[in-house]
Amino acid sequence: MSVASTDPGNRSASSDDDAAAHPHGSFFGRRKGHKLRLHQADLIEHLLPRLALDTGTPCPDLADLFDPPADQIRLEIGFGGGEHLIAEARAFPNIGFIGCEPYVNGMAKILTQIEGHNIGNIRLFAGDAAELLAWAPSHSLVRIDLIHPDPWPKRRHWKRRFVQDATVAAMARVLKPDGEFRFVSDIDDYGAWTLKHLARSPDFIWAAERASDWRLPWADYTMTRYGVKAEREGRQAAYLRFRRIG
């Protein structure tokens, strides 16, 4: 599954040839798109190493990744252009945010914004979200966001979608009780797919009580460029929230 984007949004433009480029783990597709500008390349070389997580080194408490230690930790998987992650980090300076993104271009974009806004509460992982979830301590996150992921619309590619029974179980392990998994997609099939997988998990409950709970963005939601494009083209997104029980 790939949730990054070389388009103006979170979803990648995938193809069969792209998928062959990274044939293992949860992420598939191109890791590099447009050529980086000189300043972006400099940020990749010098700023990213200061913010990047090392999953080869145990971290008993994710709060200690931040200075000062964060009150809570949230994860965004596939942040694309970074609009949502940057807005959340600026709005909640006491929360530590981890952004997972396999695409070099997406990483370069968010590094530019981190530098420009002098943001200190974001850490980054340039790789497979499944690896990051396996590394994170149990009950260490209060929320996981997956916004406009690549839907992999062809049936033979459905196994590449991020939402699978194994990843749902992995998210349940790292989320605190009453923590949330939030999912946004304008692809009806992927919304139904996600509801099906979360409904059969013993660890999650769908938080919706009325239609507006999934038809409308939650309060203070930052619309991504892809989300704006989808609305402009007449595609209605579903906004799904699942609460970790137990």
Secondary structure as GFF3:
##gff-version 3
##sequence-region A 1 246
A	DSSP	alpha_helix	16	19	.	.	.	ID=ss1
A	DSSP	alpha_helix	38	46	.	.	.	ID=ss2
A	DSSP	alpha_helix	48	51	.	.	.	ID=ss3
A	DSSP	three_ten_helix	62	65	.	.	.	ID=ss4
A	DSSP	beta_strand	72	77	.	.	.	ID=ss5
A	DSSP	alpha_helix	83	91	.	.	.	ID=ss6
A	DSSP	beta_strand	95	100	.	.	.	ID=ss7
A	DSSP	alpha_helix	104	117	.	.	.	ID=ss8
A	DSSP	beta_strand	122	125	.	.	.	ID=ss9
A	DSSP	alpha_helix	129	135	.	.	.	ID=ss10
A	DSSP	beta_strand	141	147	.	.	.	ID=ss11
A	DSSP	three_ten_helix	155	160	.	.	.	ID=ss12
A	DSSP	alpha_helix	165	174	.	.	.	ID=ss13
A	DSSP	beta_strand	175	185	.	.	.	ID=ss14
A	DSSP	alpha_helix	188	199	.	.	.	ID=ss15
A	DSSP	beta_strand	204	206	.	.	.	ID=ss16
A	DSSP	alpha_helix	212	215	.	.	.	ID=ss17
A	DSSP	alpha_helix	225	232	.	.	.	ID=ss18
A	DSSP	beta_strand	238	244	.	.	.	ID=ss19
###
